[in-house]
Each structure stands twice: as structure tokens, then as C-alpha cells.
Amino acid sequence: MSDQSAVLVARRAKGAPTQVQLAWLRRGLKQPGGKLPLFDLDGKRIDARTIRRCIEAGWAEPWFANPTKPDWLVCKLTATGRALADEG
């Protein structure tokens, strides 16, 4: 399946991401391994609802557990999330 096809399938199945979700996903494009940030550009923690919704939609996936901060969701882009974020 091509990246464009993956994006179309993801959008039909899960709906389009909000602007906030898309902005968060796009920040992972330039990070090693597609790591998604824990904080926004102003240093505020990313809302857990944004992270969980992106995981549920298949655009992000948990990467590893943070032993010092177990409540933090350390995530990375999935192939579908990368294609969606890179679109346009």
C-alpha cells in the first residue's frame, strides 16, 4: 500500500486529525525514529487526550515506558501517521 493510500484509508476509518493533532504529528517528522514530543513549543505538556486519540487512530504508537515518569506517554509516529503528517 502506498503512503497516499494509507492516508486515505486512515482518514476514512478514523476521520481526519484535528489541527492540534496534526501539528503534534508533524513535529515527529524531523526527530530520530519519528519520536513525538512530550511538550509543545512553549514548554507546556502535550494534552494526554491528543496523544491517546492519535494512538487510537493508529497515527502514533507507544515507544517505551519512561521509568522516572510512568504517566508520560513516550510515542513515535506509525507509518500511517508519518504519511498523514507528511501530506501537503
ROSE-4610 file (N, C-alpha, C; in Angstrom, 1 decimal, always signed):
// ROSE-4610
residu = [M/M/M/S/S/S/D/D/D/Q/Q/Q/S/S/S/A/A/A/V/V/V/L/L/L/V/V/V/A/A/A/R/R/R/R/R/R/A/A/A/K/K/K/G/G/G/A/A/A/P/P/P/T/T/T/Q/Q/Q/V/V/V/Q/Q/Q/L/L/L/A/A/A/W/W/W/L/L/L/R/R/R/R/R/R/G/G/G/L/L/L/K/K/K/Q/Q/Q/P/P/P/G/G/G/G/G/G/K/K/K/L/L/L/P/P/P/L/L/L/F/F/F/D/D/D/L/L/L/D/D/D/G/G/G/K/K/K/R/R/R/I/I/I/D/D/D/A/A/A/R/R/R/T/T/T/I/I/I/R/R/R/R/R/R/C/C/C/I/I/I/E/E/E/A/A/A/G/G/G/W/W/W/A/A/A/E/E/E/P/P/P/W/W/W/F/F/F/A/A/A/N/N/N/P/P/P/T/T/T/K/K/K/P/P/P/D/D/D/W/W/W/L/L/L/V/V/V/C/C/C/K/K/K/L/L/L/T/T/T/A/A/A/T/T/T/G/G/G/R/R/R/A/A/A/L/L/L/A/A/A/D/D/D/E/E/E/G/G/G]
num = [1/1/1/2/2/2/3/3/3/4/4/4/5/5/5/6/6/6/7/7/7/8/8/8/9/9/9/10/10/10/11/11/11/12/12/12/13/13/13/14/14/14/15/15/15/16/16/16/17/17/17/18/18/18/19/19/19/20/20/20/21/21/21/22/22/22/23/23/23/24/24/24/25/25/25/26/26/26/27/27/27/28/28/28/29/29/29/30/30/30/31/31/31/32/32/32/33/33/33/34/34/34/35/35/35/36/36/36/37/37/37/38/38/38/39/39/39/40/40/40/41/41/41/42/42/42/43/43/43/44/44/44/45/45/45/46/46/46/47/47/47/48/48/48/49/49/49/50/50/50/51/51/51/52/52/52/53/53/53/54/54/54/55/55/55/56/56/56/57/57/57/58/58/58/59/59/59/60/60/60/61/61/61/62/62/62/63/63/63/64/64/64/65/65/65/66/66/66/67/67/67/68/68/68/69/69/69/70/70/70/71/71/71/72/72/72/73/73/73/74/74/74/75/75/75/76/76/76/77/77/77/78/78/78/79/79/79/80/80/80/81/81/81/82/82/82/83/83/83/84/84/84/85/85/85/86/86/86/87/87/87/88/88/88]
x = [+0.9/+0.0/+0.9/+0.6/+1.4/+1.1/+2.0/+1.7/+0.4/+0.2/-1.1/-2.3/-2.2/-3.3/-3.5/-2.4/-2.5/-3.2/-2.9/-3.5/-5.0/-5.4/-6.8/-7.6/-7.0/-7.6/-7.8/-6.7/-6.7/-7.8/-7.9/-8.9/-10.3/-10.6/-11.9/-12.2/-11.3/-11.6/-11.6/-10.8/-10.6/-11.0/-11.3/-11.5/-10.2/-10.3/-9.1/-8.7/-7.4/-6.9/-7.3/-7.4/-7.6/-6.3/-6.4/-5.2/-4.1/-4.6/-3.7/-3.0/-3.8/-3.2/-2.2/-2.6/-1.7/-0.4/-0.5/+0.7/+1.6/+1.1/+1.9/+2.5/+1.8/+2.3/+3.4/+3.3/+4.3/+5.6/+5.5/+6.8/+7.6/+7.1/+7.8/+8.6/+8.2/+8.8/+10.4/+10.8/+12.3/+13.0/+12.4/+13.0/+13.5/+14.6/+15.1/+14.0/+13.8/+12.8/+11.3/+11.1/+9.8/+9.2/+10.2/+9.8/+8.9/+7.8/+6.8/+7.1/+7.0/+7.4/+6.4/+6.9/+6.1/+5.6/+6.3/+5.9/+5.8/+4.9/+4.7/+5.8/+5.8/+6.9/+7.0/+6.0/+6.0/+6.4/+6.7/+7.1/+6.0/+4.8/+3.6/+3.5/+3.1/+3.0/+1.8/+2.1/+1.0/-0.1/-1.3/-2.5/-2.6/-2.8/-2.9/-4.0/-5.1/-6.2/-5.7/-4.9/-4.3/-3.5/-2.6/-1.8/-2.6/-3.6/-4.4/-5.2/-5.8/-6.6/-5.7/-4.5/-3.6/-3.2/-3.0/-2.7/-3.9/-5.1/-6.4/-6.6/-6.2/-6.4/-5.3/-4.3/-3.2/-2.1/-2.1/-1.2/+0.1/+0.0/+1.1/+1.1/+2.2/+2.2/+3.2/+2.9/+3.8/+5.2/+6.2/+7.6/+8.2/+8.2/+8.8/+8.2/+8.3/+7.9/+9.0/+8.7/+9.7/+9.7/+10.7/+10.7/+10.7/+11.2/+11.2/+9.8/+9.1/+7.8/+6.8/+6.3/+5.5/+4.2/+3.7/+2.5/+2.7/+3.9/+4.2/+4.1/+3.5/+3.3/+4.4/+5.5/+6.5/+6.1/+5.9/+5.4/+6.2/+5.9/+6.6/+5.5/+5.8/+4.9/+4.8/+3.6/+3.5/+3.7/+3.7/+3.9/+2.7/+1.5/+0.3/+0.4/+0.8/+1.0/+2.0/+3.1/+4.1/+3.6/+2.9/+2.3/+1.3/+0.5/-0.5/+0.1/+1.2/+1.9/+2.6/+3.1/+4.0/+3.1/+1.8/+0.9/+0.8/+0.8/+0.6/+1.9]
y = [-1.2/+0.0/+1.2/+2.2/+3.4/+4.3/+5.2/+6.2/+6.9/+7.3/+8.1/+7.2/+6.0/+5.0/+4.8/+4.7/+4.6/+5.8/+6.9/+8.2/+8.1/+7.8/+7.8/+6.7/+5.6/+4.5/+5.0/+5.6/+6.1/+7.2/+8.1/+9.2/+8.6/+7.7/+7.1/+6.3/+5.6/+4.7/+5.5/+6.5/+7.2/+8.7/+9.2/+10.6/+11.4/+12.6/+13.4/+13.9/+14.1/+14.7/+16.1/+16.6/+18.0/+18.7/+20.0/+20.8/+20.6/+20.5/+20.2/+18.9/+17.9/+16.5/+16.5/+17.1/+17.2/+17.9/+19.0/+19.8/+18.9/+18.2/+17.3/+16.2/+15.6/+14.5/+15.1/+16.2/+16.8/+17.1/+17.3/+17.6/+16.3/+15.2/+13.9/+13.6/+14.3/+14.1/+14.3/+15.2/+15.6/+15.0/+14.1/+13.5/+12.1/+11.7/+10.3/+9.3/+8.4/+7.3/+7.8/+9.1/+9.6/+9.9/+10.1/+10.4/+11.7/+11.5/+12.6/+13.4/+14.7/+15.5/+15.3/+15.5/+15.5/+16.8/+17.9/+19.3/+20.1/+21.1/+21.9/+22.9/+23.8/+24.8/+25.8/+26.0/+26.9/+26.2/+24.9/+24.1/+23.5/+23.6/+23.0/+21.6/+20.7/+19.3/+19.1/+18.2/+17.9/+17.2/+17.6/+17.0/+15.5/+14.8/+13.3/+12.9/+13.7/+13.3/+13.4/+14.3/+14.4/+13.1/+12.8/+11.6/+10.3/+10.2/+8.9/+8.8/+9.9/+9.9/+9.5/+10.0/+9.7/+8.2/+7.7/+6.2/+5.4/+5.8/+5.1/+5.1/+6.2/+6.3/+5.6/+5.1/+4.4/+5.3/+6.6/+7.5/+7.6/+7.2/+7.2/+5.9/+5.5/+4.3/+4.5/+3.9/+4.0/+3.4/+4.1/+3.7/+2.9/+3.5/+2.8/+3.5/+2.7/+3.3/+4.1/+5.2/+6.1/+5.7/+5.1/+4.6/+5.7/+6.9/+8.0/+8.8/+8.7/+9.3/+8.4/+7.4/+6.3/+6.9/+8.1/+8.6/+9.3/+9.5/+10.1/+9.1/+9.4/+8.6/+8.9/+8.2/+8.4/+7.7/+8.4/+7.8/+8.1/+7.4/+7.7/+7.5/+8.1/+8.0/+6.6/+6.2/+4.9/+5.3/+4.3/+4.6/+5.4/+5.1/+5.8/+7.3/+7.4/+8.8/+9.6/+9.0/+9.7/+10.1/+9.3/+9.6/+10.8/+10.7/+11.7/+13.1/+13.0/+14.3/+14.9/+14.0/+14.5/+14.9/+14.7/+15.1/+16.6/+17.1/+18.5/+19.2]
z = [+0.0/+0.0/+0.0/-0.9/-0.9/+0.2/+0.5/+1.6/+1.4/+0.2/-0.1/+0.2/-0.2/+0.0/+1.5/+2.3/+3.7/+4.4/+3.9/+4.4/+4.1/+2.9/+2.5/+3.4/+3.6/+4.4/+5.8/+6.4/+7.7/+7.9/+7.0/+7.1/+7.0/+6.1/+6.1/+7.3/+7.9/+9.0/+10.3/+10.5/+11.8/+11.7/+10.6/+10.5/+10.3/+10.0/+9.8/+11.2/+11.3/+12.6/+12.7/+14.0/+14.2/+13.9/+13.9/+13.7/+14.8/+16.0/+17.1/+17.0/+16.6/+16.4/+15.3/+14.2/+13.0/+13.3/+14.0/+14.4/+15.3/+16.2/+17.0/+16.2/+15.3/+14.5/+13.6/+13.1/+12.2/+12.9/+14.2/+14.9/+15.0/+14.8/+14.8/+13.5/+12.5/+11.2/+11.2/+11.9/+11.9/+13.1/+13.9/+15.0/+14.7/+15.3/+15.1/+15.5/+14.6/+14.8/+14.8/+14.5/+14.5/+15.9/+16.8/+18.2/+18.3/+19.0/+19.2/+20.5/+20.5/+21.6/+22.8/+24.0/+25.2/+25.5/+25.0/+25.3/+24.0/+24.1/+22.9/+22.8/+21.9/+21.6/+22.7/+23.6/+24.7/+26.0/+25.9/+27.1/+27.9/+27.4/+28.1/+27.6/+28.6/+28.3/+27.3/+26.3/+25.3/+26.0/+25.7/+26.3/+26.1/+27.2/+27.0/+26.1/+26.0/+25.1/+23.6/+23.3/+21.9/+21.7/+22.6/+22.4/+22.3/+23.2/+23.2/+21.9/+21.5/+20.2/+19.0/+19.0/+17.9/+18.0/+19.2/+19.3/+18.9/+19.3/+18.9/+17.4/+16.8/+15.3/+14.6/+15.2/+14.6/+14.0/+14.3/+13.8/+14.7/+15.9/+16.8/+17.6/+18.2/+19.0/+20.1/+21.3/+22.4/+22.0/+22.4/+22.1/+23.2/+24.4/+25.5/+26.8/+27.9/+29.2/+29.8/+30.3/+31.0/+32.5/+33.0/+34.4/+35.4/+35.0/+36.0/+36.0/+34.9/+34.7/+34.1/+34.8/+34.2/+33.6/+34.0/+33.5/+32.1/+31.7/+30.4/+29.3/+28.2/+27.1/+26.0/+26.0/+25.0/+23.7/+22.7/+21.4/+20.2/+19.2/+17.9/+16.8/+15.6/+14.5/+14.0/+13.6/+12.8/+11.3/+10.5/+9.0/+8.5/+9.0/+8.6/+9.1/+10.4/+11.0/+10.2/+9.8/+9.1/+7.7/+7.1/+5.8/+5.9/+6.9/+7.2/+7.5/+8.4/+8.8/+7.6/+6.7/+5.6/+4.5/+4.5/+3.4/+3.3/+2.1/+1.9/+2.1]
